Amino acid sequence: MSDTKKICELCKLPVETQGFKLKTKDGEKVFCCEGCKSIYRMLHEDQILPKSK
């Protein structure tokens, strides 16, 4: 079992829930909240992969 804590890609706070993920050209990014995910998406929109159907 892994004891490593995930850190928010934007604000660097610990990620407490698994619901805020985003697939990018550099791999999957995790966020602590929907706000951080949305801001990251706006700042890096050219790196975001389209949602698969």
Secondary structure, DSSP 8 states (H G I E B T S, - for coil): ------B-TTT--B---S--EEEETTEEEE-SSHHHHHHHHHHTGGGB-----
